[in-house]
């Protein structure tokens, strides 16, 4: 039975908490034994909202050991791994402390604010012999897994072009507003757009260079709206856009349209994946039964229990996702000039 400590019970931490309770109910050999958060209001059930539904069930906190200090949690608990759902600027520090204390680490995306911080996390993993995985949930999201399978299997031939979009209202729910502060979140580019940066990287590989434009809309934030073009040796045309200032009744949306030599794959706002083969009937695939948070946690726990590497989401890979995002930031600052990612 794996013993787990969850650090950070904000919007994403609440989602992780709900999925641990689900796994326990399903009889999976994992037990969430300790929770850590600096905000005591969490223990009264006062959770932050978010842009998607990650769970709303009532939580009985009496079943957990509660902490306000990660150091105290690591000192007093015998944990197999910790799950970090803290603000981005705390990821590297918390992950390194946990691995130095002998714990494996599952850490929310993005990996960190910079490749320098990512490299320090990789070094701590290597030095301590501990498994590190970054929770880039789209790698476990059924519709995006299906897209990768289409690409890898060459089902519709080579990719010709692709467009990825993610956007919604300004995230005002974060604790003390950390998510709208450039030095703590990196803005939409590094916090939200990074999902599509990672999925493009995972499916198509590292681009030769990127060109991007971005705009700071919220005072003190990083780039809140961004459009990025990715250049590959085979000439496919790939673009990703993000904007988290789509307020009013817009809601939240993520979608893609990928064109191949022999077909098209489209994910729409309703979550349906539609395939348009050139030589067959249109196929609508409903993959909405589960979202990636459940699968990523289960996968990581299975890897830790079996002593296997996390092949679907290697930390060196998610580190290079941050390198691509850094190249986008540099391109935005240089008014769209092409920039080459600096890989590990």
Buried (B, 14 or more C-beta within 10 A) or exposed (E): EBBBBBBBBBBBBBBBBBBBBBBBEEEBEBBBBBBBBBBEEBBEEEBBEBBEEBBEEEBEBEEBBBBEEBEEBBEEBEBBBBBBBBBBBBBBBBBBBBBEBBBBBBBBBBBBBBBEBBBBBBEBBEEBEBBBBBBBBBBBBBBBBBBBEBBEEEBBEEBBBBBBBBBBBBBEBBBEBBBBBBEBBBBBBBBBBBBBBBBBBBBBEBBEBBBBBBBBBBEEBBBBBBBBBBBBEEEBBBBBBBBBBBEEEEEBBBBBBBBBEBBBBBBBEEBBBBBBBEEEEEEEBEBEEEBBBBBBBBBBBBBBBEEEEBEBBBBEBBBBBBBBBBBBBBBBEEEBEBBBBEEE
